[in-house]
Amino acid sequence: MSKWVDGDGLQKIMDYIIRGVTFSDLHEISEIEQLSFTTAWSLNAFIEELKNPLSLGYVAVKGDRILGYVFGQIVTDEAHILDLAVRPGYRRRGIGTALVRHILNMFLSYGCSDVFLEVRASNTAALNLYRRLGFCQVGLRRDYYQFPREDAIVMKKNLMGVS
């Protein structure tokens, strides 16, 4: 178990580890994806992402159970968070925050200066998470999501401390 202090100054105890995604993780990741999104990535989409040399994927694992995951991609000095989900029943415990912090640190280690993402306009939990982590709204993509049709808020975080 490791301890960390969140942005509110509260000490959290993590009883899981964060490690890189492997192909053997993808069926469980796909299951969490299906439980989390109305328009979910397919298993093939995860396979292709894991094969992509520009992509990074991490899972939070407790024992032999995946609690959540994050996928991102590096394009020159920019990065994009593509997908993040936490297993129902484990949400609001800091797992999503820990996964995002982990991938942001990895992006920084690869020399990325800016990180972008899209999030459903109605997903207040995700919007609050990203704002707490320093992301700011920089745009809007009309009708980006389907089922239901909804706008995406485009967010950005500068990793170098400059906007």
Buried (B, 14 or more C-beta within 10 A) or exposed (E): EEEEEEEEEEEBEBEBEBEEBEEEBBEBBBBBBBEBBEEBBEBEBBEEBBEEEEBBBBBBBBEEEBBBBBBBBBEEEBBBBBBBBBBEEBBEBBBBBBBBBBBBEBBBEEEBBBBBBBBBBEBEEBBEBBEEBBBEEEEEEEEBBEEEEBBBBBBBBBBEEEE
